[in-house]
Amino acid sequence: MRYIMMVKATRKSEAGVMPTPEQIAIMGAYNEQLMKAGALVDAAGLQATSKGFKIHHSDGKQELVNGPFGDTSNTVSGYWIIKVNSHEEALEWARMAPNPAFGDDGEIEVRRFFEAEDFARA
């Protein structure tokens, strides 16, 4: 089973505040644990929404929306993709993750990917 653990953006991440060397080391140690366990598929941080854009679809038309996007509660600033054997294992890894906001309020949303066998049952 693959899961994505999405780090929610904060005012600091949206302002482009970079993590300190100590914070990078903490995240690196966690990523190393995931790698050693064979659970890490991919991980990355994302630049602020001010450097991004959206394509909004409505009534058969597309609209380009340039960042920044405003409300950080629905914005992702980074992610891990993990491959695990159970929902419980995904929960365990999510609980072991350091607070990505380092002292501020932080949030990690965890969602399971659809797999090919999920569509075979449909």
Phi, psi and omega in degrees: 000135176253141177230151170249132175251107186263125177275123179284143180291158175232173176301321181294314181295323178290335177276359178082016178292121182275149177294153178286164175304324179294318179294321177297320179295320179297313179295322178298321179295319177296315178299322178297319177299315179299317180296313181298327179280352182075019184263339186279123174263313181197156175203145178194156169261152181246144177289164182303153181296342177297342179257010182239187178205166175232154169247113181264128179255130177203131177051040177077008181242158176247144175229130176277127177239111178278147177288169007281160186261353174090259187300112182284343184295339179249017184247140180258134179249357178180174182199160165235140168249125182237153175240118186225175183266348184200164174300319181298321178293321176298317178298318179299314179296320180296321179291332179280344182296138175294153175300114183292347179265358175045073176100330174274174175293125180231159181214139174237120177263133183243129181223143178273140174283150165289142175244163182306320182293338176295325180279335179293332180277346186289000000 
